[in-house]
Amino acid sequence: MTKGPLYVARRLLLGGARLACLVTALLLCLPCPARAQTDVPSPADAARSLFDEGRKLMKAGEHAAACGKFSASLRLIDHVSARFQLASCHEAVGRTASAWRGLLAVAEQTEGLGQTDRAKLARERAARLKPQLVSLRIELLADTPSLRLSLDGEAFARDRVGVSEPIDPGDHTVHVEAPGYQGFRRTVSAREPGSVVTVRVPPLVALAASSSKPPPSEPAAAPAPPPAPGADTTTEPAAAGLSGRIAALSLGGVALIGGVVGAIFVAQSLDKKSEARADGRCDDDNRCDPVGLPLMEDAEGAAHVATGAFVVAGAAAAAGLTVWLLSAPGDDAASTDSATLRITPTLGGAALMMGGSW
């Protein structure tokens, strides 16, 4: 038995509705996109790993690299063994003042832990290093209000002025400044073991009394350039947006099927009504004779099918549009998108009306 067009349309509409429900259920079951999780070692494990790497580098004679490993380990956990190894590493690369200070710190720390043998060893090694130290003494020939001193870019305490401070051999820069005065800067070379290098800072010259222009200040760092138009600044994986777009397109397909079916049955309803009213078989109040009655019933049935199709199409279109906007790569674009969706009754059925801006 051949199935009529009304039966086929109803089956097609039912299939589209089932597909829309299936896609919506799958979307609800999808887990929210999450950032990739990686196993992060504990600070203690990371510090131990860095310490072991430093020991291997020391045995291989790569002392500079080993110092970096021990320093990184100490930044995670302050451990006496790493501090002792770092002092030995500094001594190996010629940073005698750093090694000397490190050994004194180890001695003080181990004494507090009751490790007298290690404390004694650390103090003996520090004592052997002391004759090799190079020292720096900063002297101020005149005081200035709000005076600030720095050595190699780090603040130099005022109570250390006039005191011989051990420093690592090499070139060192002394910088003195005060508000309203011309700054003072001098670089000295301190390399001779046992020597004391003295930097005498003359009275600072007030800027109002200075005939020369003050040294220009260092230019501020340029701001980072803004991201290029269209550049992806999101941190979520691109696959999350892709899956959302695919789901939105699937729902759009369901909406398209529903719209096509609705349009077909709107046309069929209009044809049936025209045929029923031809030759006066039905009047304007839909009162029909025996010939026009079944034609008018077919027209009304087609109108109901068209209405159902437009409802399914509207729901699928709304869901698809929502998923599409939510999967957009940027929040700003999503916040400015707008769309409207409505179903408008028409002669013999309904029409799907959608508008907006993207």
N, C-alpha and C positions, 0 to 999 in steps of 0.2 A: 504494500500500500504506500503510495507516494505521500510524503509529509508536506503539508501546506507551508507557505511562507511565514505564517504567523508562528507555527511550531518551531521552524528553524531559527527565527529571530529570537524567540524566547530561550531556546537552548544556547544560542550565541551570547545573549545577554547574561544568562546564568553562569556561563563559563567565564565571562569577563569579570563578573562580581566575585567568583571564587578566586580568580587570579589576583584581584586587588586585595582580598582578605589574606591570601597566602603571603603576598609581598609585605603587607603591613605586619603580619605576625613575625615574619623573618626579621624585619627591621627592629621590632620590639625585643627580639631575642638576641640581637647582635650586642656584644659587649661594647661598652664605651671605649674609644681608642685611648690607649695609655702609653706613656713613654716607656721606652725599653729599659728594663731593670737589669742592672749588672751587680754582681757580687762585689761589695766594697769591703776590703779587709779592715779589721779594727786598727786603731792607732798603734796598739802594741805590736800587732803582727807586721804592720808596715814599717814601724821603727826597727824591728828586729831584722826584717829583710834588708833595709838600707844599711844597717850595721854590718850584716854579713857581706854585702856587696863591697862596702868600704874596706873590710879586712882583706878580701880577695884582691882588691886594687892595690892595697898597701904591699901585699906580698909580691905583686907583679911589678912594683916600682912605679906605679902610676899615682903618685902622691897627690897631685893637684885634684884629680878626679875623686880620690878617696876622701879628701877634705870635704868636698861637696856632699858626699854620701853621709858622712858623720854629722855634718851640720844639719842636714835634712832630718836625720834620725833624732837629733836633739830637739828640733823644733816640734816633733811629735810627742816625745817623752824624754824628760830629763833623767838620763841614766848615767851613773858614774863611769861605767865601762866605755860608753860612747864618748864622754867628755875626756877620759884619759887617752883614748885612741885619737881624738881630734887634736889634743895637745901634741902627741907624738907626730901626727901628720903635719901640723904647723911647723914643728921643729925641722922636719925633713925638707920642707920647701923654703926654709930660711925666714919664716915669720917668727922671729925669736920672741918678740914681746907678746904676741898672741899665745905662743906656747908657754911662756913663763906665767902669764896670768891664768891660763887653763890648768897648769899643774898646781898652782896655789889653790885654785877653786876645788880641784880634786882632793887635795890634802885636807881642806876644811870640810868637804862633804864626807869623806871617808872617816875622819875623826868623829864626826857626829854620828856615824853608823857603827862606831866601835871597831873599825878596820884599821888598827894602828899600823900594821905592816905596810899596807898600801899607802897610808898617809905619809909614813916615813919615806917610802920610795919616791913619792911625788915631790916632797920637799927637798930631797937630795938632788933630784933632777933639776928642780927649779933653781937651786943654789948653784949648780954647775952652769946654768944658762946665764945667770945674772951678770958675770963679767963681759958677756958678748952683747949685752943690750945696748941699743942706741936710744938716746933720750932727747926730748924736745922741751925747751923752756920758753914760754911766752911772757914777755915783760911789757907792761903798759907804762909809757912815759907820762901819760896824763889820763885822768879818768874823764869819762863823758857820760852824761845822763842816758839811761836806757841803752847802754852799750851791749852789743851782742857779738859773741865770738863763735867761730866754727873752725873745725879742723877736718879737712877732707870732706866737707859737706855735712858733718855731724856737729851738733851743739857741743861747745867746750865750756865747762862750768867755770864760773868766775873764781871759785875757791881753788882752782887748779892753776891760776895765773901765778907766775913766779916759782912754780914747782917743776922739777925735772920729771917729765912723764916718759916712761919707756914707750917706744913706738917701733913698728916693724921697719926694717931697712927699706929705703926707697925715697921717692919724691913725695913731699907733703905740702899742702896749701893751707895757709892761715888766712882767714877772712874776718875782718872786723867792720861793723857797721853800726850806725845809730841814726835815728830819725833827725833830719835836718842837717846832716853832715855828709861829707864826701867819704866814701868807704875806703878801706885799706885792704889790699890783697898782696900776699907774697908767697911764692913757692920756693921751698928749700930742699936740698938734697941731704939726706941723713943716712949714711951707709957705713961709716967707720965704727967697728965694734968698740964699745966703751966710751964713745964720744957723746958730747952734749951740744946740740945745736940750739942756739938762742935766736929768737925772733923778737926784736924790739919794735913795738908799735908806736909811731910818733903821735902827737896830739892830732886828732881829727880836725879837719878844716870845715868850718861852717859853710854851707852852700851859698849863703848870701854874701859872704866875704870872698868866695872863690872866684877867680877870674876865668877859670876853665869850666866847661860844662861837666856835669856829673856823668859818670859812665852810664851808657844806656842800659836799661834793664833788659833782661832776656825776653824775647817775644813770647807771648802766650801760645801755648800749643793750639794748633788749628783744630776746630771741632771736627768730629768725625763726619764724613759726608753722609747725607741722607741716603737711604736705600733707593736704588734705581726704580723708576716706575715699573710696576708689574713684578718687582722682585718678590720672591716668596719669603716672608718674614715669619711665618708660622713655625711652631715647634712640633706640631703634630705630624705624624707620618703622612705622606702623600696618599698612601693606600686607603686611609680612612675617608678622605674626600672623594676618591675614585669610587669606592663602594657606595657612598651616598648618591653620587651622580648616576650610577647604574640603576640603583633602586628607584631614583626619581624618574629616569627614562622609562623604566618598566611601568610605573604608575601612569606616566604620560601615554604609553601605548594603550593601557586599559581605558583611559579617558578618551583617546581617539576612537577606539572601537565603539564605546558607548555613544559618542557623538555621531558617528556614522550611522549606527543602527537607529538612533533617535531621528536623524534627518530622513532616513529611508521611510520610517513609519509615519513621520509627519506628512510626507508627500503622499503616502498610501492613504492616510486618513482623509486628506483633502480630496483625493481622487474619488474615494468611496462616497464622501458627502456630496460631491458634485454629481456623481452618477445617481445617488439616491434622490436628489432634488430635481433631476432632469425630468421633464414631461409631467411635473407636478406630483411625483410619487411621494414626496415629503414636503411639508410646508416649513416656514421659518421657525416654528415651535417644535420641529422634529416629530410632528405627527405624520405617520407614514401609512401607505396602503400595504397590502400583503407583499407586493413586489419590492417596495422601497425599504421595508422594515429590516430584512436581513442585511441590506447594503449599509443602512445607518448603524446597525449593530457592529458590522465589521469596521466601520469608520471609527466608532468609539473604542473598540478593542485595540485598533492600531494606535489611537491617541494615547491610551493607557500604556501600551508598550513603549511608545516614544518618551512619555514622561519618565517611566522607570529607567530607560536608557540614559536620559539626560541626568537623572539623579546619580546614577552610578558614575557617569562621566564626570559630573561635578565633584563628587567625593574623591575620586581618583586624582583629578587635576589638582584639587586643594592639597591632598596629601603629597603628591609629587612635587608641587611648588614649594611646600614647606621643607621637604627633605632636601631639595635642590639649594634653597637659600641657606639652610643650616650647614650644608657641606661646602659652602663657599669658602675660599681660602682666607678671607680677611673679615674681621668683625666690622670694619667701617663700611665695606661694601654691603654687607648683610643688613646693617642698620639703616641704610638709605634705600634699599630695595622696597618696593611696595607693590601690592597686587590686590585686585578685587575680583571676586567670583560671585556670580548670582545666576539664578535660574528664573527666566522671565516667561510667564505664560503667553502662549500664542494661540492662534486659531488651530484647534485640533490637537494641542499638545503644549510643549514648553521648549524654550530655546536657552542654551547655555551661553552666558555672556561673561567674558573674562577680560580684564584690562589691568594695566599697571605700567610701571617703569622699571627698567633694568639698566 
